[in-house]
Amino acid sequence: MKTINNKNKNGLVNVFKEGSLFNRLSFLIMGLGNICYGQIIKGIMFLAVEVMYILYMIRSGVNNLAGLTTLGTKQQGMVIDETQGIYVMEAGDNSMLILLWGVVTIVVSAVFLLGWYLSVRSGYEAYKTVKSGKKPANFFAEIKSLANQNIHIAFLTVPLLGILIFTVTPLIYMILMAFTNYDANHQPPGNLFDWVGLANFKALASSTGALAATFWPILAWTLIWGFVATFSCYFLGIFLAILINSKGIRFKKFWRTIFVLTMAIPAFISLLVIRTMVGENGILNVLLQQWGFTAQPLPFLTNGTWAKISVIVINLWIGIPATMLMTTGILMNIPAELYESAQIDGAGKVKTFIYITFPYMIFVTTPYLITQLIANFNNFGVIFFLTEGAPLSLNYYKGAGKTDLLVTWLYKLTTTNKDYNLAATIGIVIFVISAVFSLISYSRSGAVKNEEGFS
């Protein structure tokens, strides 16, 4: 086992040591090993990939990578046309395109390196097959294998390419943008932007300045909102499910249907309607004043503290039915013998819930809780459709509000302020928080530690 692991660990080293001369040369000439050992079409395809990559790098790839060092040096501006004696606009470099094509070249190079590795390994496998006295599979046999033992390759190739083009490349572009000064004052092609290192992260994490005075309160509110919105809906959903499933409750199907109907209405419609209802001149404030409970409209969405409480309470309307529906199914699948044993031991309803129902719920729904918590950290819809981050604060940076989450603040930074560098920085912070919390909480959960089942 140890020998096998070492071979897997140093695969290319083994190819160079144990392979033939043609295998060693295939480190420089892709496909040579395949061509020399009977897989001519496959070898020619590998060689064509290498030739195309070299031509790409000669024509533009090298310049694209070199452009990443400066992100442009020639700025667009007005120059005098000596032939006409007037000022004309002279085009300059575009930092945004330079960064984009640099990222594309990095991704293309990474894909090429993968192809190079596969070429070396494929040539070595062909050599071992010939050495053992067998004939390597020809090109058409390998094509046929894509419909049988290698069908996973056929099905995964297109999705992987899509992920590479539409997810990985934009993600790298965004990450690199966080290390630039691409803001409202550096908008290409009129103005160039440049690398600034960790300056954006330092500005957010510092103890002074408008950015820090905005980032830390919004981060704190994002965490509070995420935990409260998740666990309030979770526990109240469980309570509602247990209540409806109680033996003394009649018309169980009717009550479940009533709550499920709230899920049939698109969430953004419900939020916009509720926003109108709780507004200064909304029906709720009008009725409260007519009935004499208040002398003036209550600031449900216009006061910082009131707005935060309001969005948490309104979110219950959307979150509780979904949790109730899910936990109803779980309640019906809890083994009856557990409850029978508890009754024999004299346990009441409270102890039964504490020691059987709730632990079973947590065991089954831990992955759901984690995904809901991360979803609430990034719950753009509830905040945006109810308050749009308001009420605004003069102490906050460029239009940020008291109910803004990191994700809604990120949205404002891009669409309104055009501070793409800060938005990218916040995006990285959101990813780190979400990833670290998800990995730690899931790895320590009972769903992972006790995979064989609840006991």
LUMNU-353049 format. One record per residue (C-alpha): residue in one letter; x, y, z. Coordinates in steps of 0.02 Angstrom, whole numbers, plus 50000, padded with zeros to 5 digits. Layout:
<nodes>
AXYZ
...
</nodes>
This chain:
<nodes>
M500005000050000
K501415011950043
T502255008849874
I500625012149781
N500355028349874
N502115034149833
K501825030549648
N500205040249649
K501055054449740
N502515055649619
G501655050349458
L502635061449339
V504285056849422
N503905038549395
V503465041549213
F505135050149186
K506115036749278
E505215021149218
G504575026649048
S505445025248881
L506385038848788
F504795043548697
N503895045348863
R505245057248923
L505155067148763
S503265068348782
F503605080248926
L504115092548790
I503135086048640
M501355081848690
G500655065848616
L502335058848563
G502145043748678
N500425039948606
I501005041748426
C502505030248450
Y501485016748533
G500045015548411
Q498805028848469
I499145040348322
I497515050248316
K497525053048503
G499345058448499
I499035070448355
M497595078248454
F498735081048604
L500065088448490
A498765099948410
V498265106348582
E500085110548619
V500325119348453
M498735129648476
Y499255134548652
I500985139848594
L500235150148452
Y498995158048573
M500375162648695
I501465169948556
R500045180248481
S499225186848640
G499475176048794
V501185182848844
N500585200748822
N499025196848924
L500075190349069
A501285204849054
G499805216949062
L499345210149234
T500925217849306
T500355235749269
L498505234649217
G498905247749086
T500065262649071
K499315273548934
Q497815283548991
Q496475289848873
G496545308648845
M496435323448728
V497895326748612
I498115339548475
D497995333748295
E499395343348211
T498655340648037
Q496975348448083
G497525359348229
I496155352948345
Y496075342048499
V495505324148472
M495215309648590
E496645297248594
A496205279748652
G497195272448796
D497335256048889
N495815248148970
S496265240949141
M494645231149150
L494985221948986
I496815219449029
L496325211149193
L494995200649106
W496135194148969
G497495190849096
V496295180049196
V495735171149038
T497555167248997
I497835160349172
V496325148949155
V496835143448980
S498585139649046
A497875129449189
V496805119349067
F498335116748957
L499345110349105
L497965097849141
G497995092348958
W499905091048966
Y499785079849120
L498485068849037
S499585067648883
V501085061848983
R500065049249081
S499175042848926
G500815040148834
Y501505030748984
E499965019648994
A500145015648808
Y501975011148837
K501534999448981
T500184991148875
V501404987948733
K502734981948855
S501514969148925
G501254962048751
K499544969548720
K498924982148593
P498364999348656
A496555004048624
N496345013848462
F495455030548450
F493785023348396
A493785010748539
E494065024848663
I492635034648584
K491495019648606
S492035018048788
L491265035248821
A489565026748806
N490045012748926
Q491385012249061
N491915030349031
I490175037549015
H490525048949165
I491825058049059
A490555061148921
F489255067749040
L490415078449147
T491475086749012
V490185099748956
P489615104349134
L491435106049189
L491805117549043
G490275127849088
I490845129249268
L492585134149211
I491955147749093
F490465154649189
T490975151749370
V492855149449395
T493425163149275
P492245176749344
L492685171149521
I494555173449491
Y494185190249408
M493185195949560
I494505190049683
L495875199449592
M494775214949582
A494815215749773
F496675219749764
T496455234849648
N495795252549664
Y494395249749537
D493165262349608
A492125277149552
N493705287549526
H494575274449420
Q493345269849283
P494105263349122
P494345267948984
G494385285849047
N495465281649198
L496585266949235
F496555257049396
D498045248449476
W498535235549606
V498445241449787
G498805225149878
L497865222850041
A497345241150055
N495485237450034
F495505224050169
K496475235550286
A495215249550256
L493775238250303
A494625230550454
S495365246650526
S494655254750682
T494425271950602
G493685278950441
A491995278650357
L492255261350283
A492675253250451
A491245262850535
T490085254850407
F490835237550390
W490865232250573
P489065237150616
I488415229250455
L489425213450487
A488725212550665
W486945214950602
T487215201950465
L487745188950596
I486305193650713
W485045193150572
G485705176550507
F485585167550675
V483945175350733
A483065173350565
T483625155250550
F483285148850725
S481675158650753
C480905150850597
Y481625133950643
F480985132650822
L479315140750785
G479115129350635
I479445114150745
F478215120650875
L476875123250742
A477165105850669
I477045097650840
L475485107750880
I474595102850719
N475105084550740
S474475083750920
K473115070950951
G471825083651010
I471945094650856
R470575091950725
F470625095950539
K472525093350529
K472535093350338
F471575109750335
W472825118650449
R474315111850352
T473525117850190
I473245135350260
F475075137350305
V475715129350146
L474685141550042
T475825155550103
M477235146850009
A476235147249847
I476325166149841
P478025172449777
A479005179349924
F479385196049843
I477525199449816
S477155195850000
L478595206950054
L478055221549945
V476265220250008
I476825219650189
R477995234350158
T476495244550103
M475445238650250
V476725243750382
G477205260150299
E476875277050377
N475195278250288
G474925259550280
I473375250550340
L474195244650502
N474685262150559
V473005269150505
L472055256150607
L473165258350759
Q472835277050758
Q470965275050728
W470805262750871
G471755274350986
F473285263651018
T474485276750950
A474395295450918
Q475605294950772
P476225282050646
L477435269250716
P479145269150628
F479105250850578
L480335253350435
T481005270850465
N481885268850633
G483445258150644
T482945247350792
W481105246050739
A481615241450562
K482765227450620
I481425219950731
S480125222050594
V481115212650461
I481445198350583
V479595196950627
I479015198350445
N480275185050393
L479325172750504
W477885173550380
I479025166450246
G480125154750348
I478955145950470
P477835136950341
A479335129250253
T480065122850417
M478355116750475
L478115106750315
M479835098850328
T479735094550513
T477985087250492
G478715073650382
I480125070550507
L478895069250654
M477935055850561
N479515045650538
I480175045750716
P480135027350774
A478575024550881
E479515012650997
L480545027251061
Y478975035951125
E478285019551193
S479875016551292
A479815034351358
Q478025032151416
I478455015851504
D479865024951595
G478625038251649
A479295052451542
G478085066851511
K477845077051353
V479205089551398
K480525076251432
T479975066651277
F480265082251173
I481945086251254
Y482675068751245
I481855061251089
T480965073350972
F482185087850974
P483795077450964
Y483045067650819
M482575083850732
I484315091050753
F485115074850692
V484085074750531
T484015093450495
T485795099050532
P486255100750347
Y484635110350319
L485025122050465
I486765125650398
T486135129450223
Q484735140450292
L485955150050401
I487095153450254
A485585157950148
N485025170550280
F486755178250289
N486495181850104
N484615184750109
F484555198949986
G482695198049949
V481925200650121
I482995215850162
F482945223649989
F481065222049960
L480605227750137
T481825241850176
E483145242850037
G484355244150183
A483515259550257
P483495269550364
L485065277650296
S486425284050412
L487545299050389
N488905289750484
Y488925275850356
Y489875275150192
K488965281150036
G487145276750059
A487295261650172
G485835259250293
K485485252250465
T484645236350398
D485895233050260
L486705215950259
L488425213550185
V487625207050025
T486435221950004
W487855234050042
L488885225049910
Y487445227649788
K487405246349824
L489295247849806
T489205240549631
T487595247749559
T487575264849641
N489335269349695
K490335259149566
D491595254249701
Y491935237249625
N493535234649725
L492615236349892
A491185225449830
A492425211849781
T493275213249951
I491605211250041
G491195196549928
I492785187849986
V492345191450168
I490605183950144
F491345168550063
V492625165950202
I491315167750339
S490095156050251
A491405142950206
V492235142450378
F490605141550473
S489875128250356
L491405116950363
I491635118150552
S489805116050599
Y489485101850476
S491055092150521
R490595092850706
S488765088450683
G487975071950730
A487475069350549
V489315066750508
K489975058950670
N488555046450680
E488205042350499
E487435025450540
G485925033350618
F485105041450768
S485205031950932
</nodes>
